[in-house]
Amino acid sequence: MNALLSNVRGLPVVTKIATALYFVLSTSAIILRLRADATQASDPISIASEDPARFIILRPGFAINYPWTIVTSAFVEPNPLFFVCGLLALAFIGGFLERQWGPRSYGLFVVVVTVVPALTSTIAAIAAYAVTSKATLLYATQVCGLPALVSGFAVGLKQLIPDYNVKMLKGALSFRMNDLPGLYTLVVPILYSLLGNLGGVLLVNIGFVEAFIFLRFYKRNSSSPIRGDRSDAFAFITFFPELAHPLVRRISNGVYSLAVKCKLVTSDEGYQQAVHLESGSFGASRAAVAESPGIDDLEPSPEESDADRRRALASKALEMRLGSEAPGPSPSPQPDTATTTTESK
C-alpha cells in the first residue's frame, strides 16, 4: 500500500490531475447507475432522459442541452473493466509522456485529443442520423471514456520509442511500439463493435488521426520553437502495412496538399527552412545541395537528427525508469580499510 501511494505521489502534475478527474467522474457514473431504479422505458429518447449520468456523459442528442459533456465525457468510463484499464493507462503511459514532453505540451495534447474527437464523433453521429433517421444514433450512442486518448498515447509512444520491444506472457507475445497504433486501432474497434459501442469505435479512429495531426504538425518541441515532427520515421504511411503504402501515400498527399493550400499547416519547404534557420545551417544547407551531385551524399537533415535525438532520450529514460523499479543486486561486502592498512604495516 505504501508503494502504491508513493507511486501516486510521484506522478507528474497534469497526469495526477487527469487521473484524479477520471477516477472521480467515472466512479460517480458507475455508482449513480447502480443506485438508479431500472427504467421501464423502451424508446431510446426516454432511456437516455432517465440516465442519471446524462449530465457528465456525452450523447449526441443531448449535446446542446449539456454542452459541458464534450469536455467531461472523456473522463467518464461507466464500464468497470474499461475504467481500470483507463486508470492504468493514464497513470503509467500518461506519466511517461508528460515526463518526456513537459506538463504544458502534455496538457495541451490531452485537451486536443479528448475534446476534438468527442466533438467530431458527435458531428458524425448527427450526420448519420440525418441520413438514416435512426434515433438510436443520437440517444443510444455514448461518446465517453478514453479510447481517443489511448489512441493518442499509442501514437506518442510510436513517435518516441518506436524500436522498444514489449514482451508479454513470458515472451509468447511480443511487439514493437512502432506497431502499437496499428494493433490498437485494429483490435479495439472490433471489441467495441461486438459490444455495440459506436461511440468507442468513432473515438478510437478519430483519436488516432487527431493525435497524429497534432504531433506531426502542431506540437511545439521543448528544445526549439519548431512545431511538429516531419521526420520520415513518423510519416503517416509508417502506420500501415507496406502493401497499403501506395494508396495511403496518394490519399495522405492529397489531403496534405489541400491543408497547405488552405494554410492549415506549413508546407514541407517552409518547415525545413524554419528548421535550418533555427539550427543556423540554412545557408550552408543550400550551398551543399547546390554543390552535391546527388541526395545520397547529404547528411541527415536537422529535423531528422532532432527526432532521432528525442527518440534516443525517451528510450533511455524508459530503460532507466524500468531499471530503477527492478530490484538491484545486493551490494558485495567491502573490506575493512582500516584493518587492511594495519595488517599491511
N, C-alpha and C positions, 0 to 999 in steps of 0.2 A: 504493500500500500504506500509506503514511504517512497519507494522507487517511482511509482506511478505519479504521485504528487510532485516529485522532483522533476519528472519529465514534463508535466503540465506547466510548472513554473518556468521551465527552460524554453518554452515555446516563444517565438518572436511575437511582437505586439499585435500585428494585423492578424496573424494566424490565431492568436489567443482570442481576439475579439470575434472573428468569424466562427471559430469553433464554439464559443460560448453562445453566440446568437443562434447558431444551428441547433445546439442542444436544447436551448430554452424553447424555441418555436416548434421544433419537431416533437418534443415530449408534450408540449401543450396540445398540439393537434391530436396526438395519439390518445392522451387522457380525455380530451373533450369528446372524441368519437367513442371511446369505450364507455363513458358515462352517459352518453345520449341514448334515448329510447329508440328502439327500432322503428324506422319510418314505415308507414303504410302506403305511402305514395308510390305510383308506378311510372309516371311520366318523368323524364329527365329534369325538367324545369323545377318541379316540386321537390324532387330528391335533392337537387343542388341547393334549393332555397332553404331546406331544413338541415343542411350540413352545418354542424356547429363550428367547423373550421373554415367556413367560407370567407371569414374576414382576413385570413392570412394565406389562403391557398388560391392561386390564380385559376379562374375558369374564364375562357374567352367571352362567354355570355354575360359575365358579371364584371368585366374589366372596367367598364365605365362606372359601375356602382362602387367598386372598391379599387380605385386606381393604384393605391399603395401596394397591392398584392404583386404588381410587376416587380417590385423590389424584394418583398418579404418571401415570395413563393420559393425562391431558390434555396432558402434556408429552412424549408419545411419539408420533411420526408415522413409521410404517415405510415409507411411500411417499416415495421421494426427491424427487419433484416437489412434492408437498404439503408436504414438510419445508422446502424452500427458500422456498415461499410463506409458510408459517407463520413462518419466521425473520424475513422482511422485515416481516410484519405486526406481530410482537411488537416489533421494534426501532423502527420508524418510527411506526406508529399508536399502539402502546402507550406509546412515549416521549412522544408529543404529549399523550395523555390524562393521563398522570401529571403532566406539567408544568402542566396545567390544574387537576387535582383535588388534587394533592398526593400524596405517597407513601402515606400512611395510607389515604385513601379509595380510591386506585387499587389498592393491595394487597388491601383487603377486596373490591373489585369482582372482581379476578382470582380470588380464592378462591371467592367465591359463584358466579360464572359458569362455573367449571370443575367444582367438586365437586358442586353441586346438580344440574346437568344429567346428570353421569355417574351419580349415584345414581338420578335419575328415569328415565333411559334403561334402567338395569339392572332397575328395578322393572317398567317397561313390557315389556321382553323376557321377564321371568319370567311376567308376566300373559298375554302372548301364547302362551307355551309351555303354560301351564295350560289354555288354550282349544284349541290346535291339537295339542299333544303332539309338536311337531317339535323334535328335539334340536338342530338347527342354530341355532335361535333362542338357545339357551343357550351353545353352544360355538363356533359359527362366527361369531357376532356379536362384533366387536371395537369396544368403546366407547373410542376413543382419539383423540388429535390435538386440534387447535384449532378445530374447526368451531363449537363453542359460544362460545368466547371471541371469535372473529372476528365472530360474530353480535352479541355484546355490543359489540364495537368499532363496528360499523355503527350500532347504536342510540345509542351515546355520541356519535358524530360527528353524527348527525341532531340530537341534543339541543343540541350546542354550536355547530355551524356549518351549519344546515340550508340556507342560501341559497348556500353556497360551490359554485361550478361547477367540475367536473372535466372537463378536455378530454383526450382520448386519440387516438392515431393522427392527429396534426396537425389535431385538431378534427373529424375524421369521426365520432367517438363522444364524446358529452358527456352528463353527467347531474349533477343536484344532489345534495348529500349528503342532502337530505331524502328522496330516492328510493333511497338506497343499501340500507337494510334490506330493502325490498321486492324489489329486484333480487337481492340475495344469497340471501334465503330462497326465491326462485323458481328461480333458475338452479342453485345449488349442490346442493340436494336432487335435482334431475333428474340431475345429473352423478353423484352418489353412487348413485342408483338404477341407472343404467346400469352402474356398476362393481359392483353387488351389495353395496354397503356400507350395511347397515341402520343400523349404529351412527352413521355420518355423518349420515344423514337425521334420526335422532332428535336428535342433538346440535345440528344447525343450528336446528331449530324450537324445541326446549326452551330452548336458549341464548338465542334471540331473546325468548321470553316471560319468562324469568327475568331477563334484563338489563333489560327494560322495567319489570318489577315492582320491581326493586331501585332503579333510577334514579327511578322515579315516586313511590315511597312510602318508601323506607328510607335512601337515601344522604344522609349529613349534608353540608350545604353548608359550605364553608370559611369563608364570610363570616358565617354565622349558625348557631345551633343547630337551625334548622328543617330537617326531613328531607324529601327528595324534591323533585319538580318537578311541581306541579299546573297549570302553565300550559296554556292551550288549544292552543298550538302543539305541545305534547308529548302530547296526548291519544292514546289507543290508536287511535281511528278514523283519525288522520292517517297511519297506516302502511298504509292500504288505499285502493283506488280509491274515488272518490266514489260510484260505483254501489253499492258494498257497505256504505256508511256506515249506512243504517237497520238492517240485520241485525247488523252488528258492534256498533253502539251498544246494541241491545237485549240482545245476549249479554253485552257487557262491563259494562253497567249492572247486569245480574242478578248476575254474579259479584262485582262490587264491593259491591253491597248485602249479599250473603252474607258477604263478608270483613269488612265493617263490623260486622255483627251478631255475628260470631264474634270481634270485636276483634282481627283480624289487621292491620288498617290503620286509620288515623284517618279519620274522616268529613271531607268537604269543609268542613263548618261548623267543626269543631274545628281543622282545618288553617288556615283563614282567620283564625280568632280568634288562633291562635298567631302567625301572620304579622303581624297588626295589632298585637298586644301587643309583639312584638319590634321593630316599627318605631315604636311609640309612637303609633299612629294609630287605635287601636281605637275609642275614644270618638268621635273626630271622624268616623270612617268610618260609625258607626251613626247619628250625627246627620245626616250628609249623605244617607244612604239614606232616613231618615225625612222629610227636607225635599224631596228630589228628586222631581220629577213623573215622571221616567222614568229607566230604567237607562242610556239613551244619554248622559245628562248627566254621568255619573260619570267620573272619571279612571281610568286603568288601575290595577288592584289592585296592592298591593305585590309579590305573588308574580309577577305578570306583568312588572313593572318589573325585579325582580331577575333573572328568567330572561332578559329582553332584555339586561340588562347583562352577564350571563355569556356570552351568545352573542356580543355585540359584542367583549368582551375576547378570547374564544377565536379569533374570526375575525381580529382584529388581530394576535394572537400568531402565528397561522399565516402570515399575509402577511409579517410581519417575518422569520420564520424562513426562508420561501422566498426572500425578498429578500436575506437575508444569505448564502444559499448560491449565489445567482446572481452572476456576475462583474459588478462595477460598472464604470462608465465611467472611463477613465483620467483622472487629475487634470490640469486645464489648468495650463500653466506660469504661475507668479506673477511679476509684475515685481519687479525688484530694488529694494527700498525705499530702500536707501542711495544707489544710483546716481540714482534718480529725484529724491531730495531734493537731491543735489549739483547735478544739472543745473538744478533749479528755482532754485537760488541763483545 
